[in-house]
Amino acid sequence: IRWCCCRSLDRVRTHFIIGSILLLLLAGVSLTFLLPNNDDIRILRELRRSSNTSLTLPDPEDSFTIIMQTYNRTDILLKLLNHYQAVPHLQCIIIVWNNPSELPPRKLWDKFGPHPVPVIFKEQSVNRMRNRLQPHPEIKTD
């Protein structure tokens, strides 16, 4: 009876270990899909090459500002910011960072620079849904 119980425990451990490894692999594959693909990177490089060092922003009357509120999803945020850099007539992107316990990914974003559209991170002291509705002096568009 003891020998049988030991074998069944070994099987359970083996299945648990294999299941854990498969779960980790699945999570890794899922996170890989969140990375920017080669086309996004190629387009962003072309934008950077075509833009001068003196970036001229569109006229505020003909442009708009994006205000995005986020908490932690840095990987998705960076992918969205990459995507929005190619949007025509975009004046500015304001990120309302709602996680008071962590710093926003400003340094990580700047490391990928220079960017055609400026990105401003607004750190919040309290996590509230209405934080994105505050007046921001950086907004120059209607």
C-alpha positions, 0 to 999 in steps of 0.5 A, a space after each residue: 500500500 505504501 509503495 502504491 501511494 508513493 507512486 501516485 504522489 510521484 505522478 501528481 508531482 510530475 504532472 504538477 511540474 509539467 503543468 507549471 512549465 507549460 503554463 509558464 511557456 504559454 504566458 511567455 508566448 502570450 507576452 511575446 505577442 504584445 511586443 511590437 512587430 517588425 512592421 511597426 518598428 520599421 514604420 517608426 524608424 522611417 518616421 524618425 528618419 524623415 523627421 528633422 531634429 527640430 520637430 515641428 508640431 501641427 497647428 493646434 487648430 488642426 490637431 488634437 491631443 490624446 489623454 490616456 489613463 493607465 495603471 500598470 500595463 506598461 507593455 501595452 502602453 508602449 505598444 500604443 504609444 509606438 502606434 500613435 506616433 504615426 497618427 497625423 495631426 496629433 499634437 501631444 499624448 498625455 499619459 495619466 499614470 494612476 499607480 502611486 506606488 510605481 514610477 511611470 515608464 518615462 525613462 524606458 519610453 525616452 530610451 526609444 526616442 526621439 519621437 515625432 509626438 511628445 509624450 507627457 506622463 502625469 503621475 497621480 497621487 491617488 488612483 481615481 477614474 476622474 484623474 483623466 478629466 483634470 485640466 492639463 496646461 499641456 493641452 494646446 488643442 481645442 
